[in-house]
Amino acid sequence: MEERLSFSVALHEEESEENKVFVADCLELGVSDFGDNIDEAINNLRKGVSLLLEEAPEKRKLLIRQEPVMVTRVSL
């Protein structure tokens, strides 16, 4: 049975004078992509991560996670 891979995604919105985009970051691999909406940004990120894993299959081990990841925001 093949191991199930998953990754954490941090999303944020960036605005320029022309438009706004959503940026999705894969926390485990340091890969980012963007889209006009959240779904598009996540789908683009998924494709980018898949391409990376094709070229660097050894990184797959970084996406095998047994425990959930907790993410929070901290203000200074």
N, C-alpha and C positions, 0 to 999 in steps of 0.2 A: 504494500500500500504506500502510495506517495505521500510524503509529508505535506501538510497543509501550511501554506505560507500566508502571512498577514503582516501588515505594517501600519504604523501610526501615522496619521496625517494631521498636520497643523495647517489651518486655513486662515488667510487674512485677505483683506480687500486693499487694493492699491488704486489710487486715483491719480490721473494726470489731467491736463487741460482738455484733452480730446475725449477720454473715456475712462471707465473704471474696469478693472479686471480682478478676478479672484485668483490668488496664488495658493497652490497646494504644495506643501513640503513633506517629503518622506523623512521622518525623523531618524530612522535607523540607517538609511543609506546616504543621506545628504543630497537627495535628488529633488528638484523642484520643477513644477510646470504651472501653467495658468490657463484660464478660460474666461469666457464672457459671463459664465455663471458657475455656481459651485459644482454642479454635476459635470459640466464640461471640464473644469479644472481637475476634478478627481479622475475622470476617464483619461484625460491626457497624462496625468501622473501615472496611472496604472500602466499605460502603454510605455511610458519612459522607463519605469521600473522593469517591465518585461524585457525591453531591449537591453537594459543594463545586465540583467541576469543571463541573457543569451550570450553576451560578450564576456561576462565575468561570473560564471556559475558558482564559483567559490563563495560569493556573497550571499547565496541562498541561506546559508547557516545563520545569517543575521536576521532572517525573517521567520525563523522557527521559534515561536514564543509560546511558552506554556502558561505564563501568568499574564493577567491584564496589565496594561500600561496606564498609569495615572498621569494626567496632564493638568496643570493648574496655571493660573496667571498670578504673578507676584508684582506688586507695585513698590517702588522705592521712593 
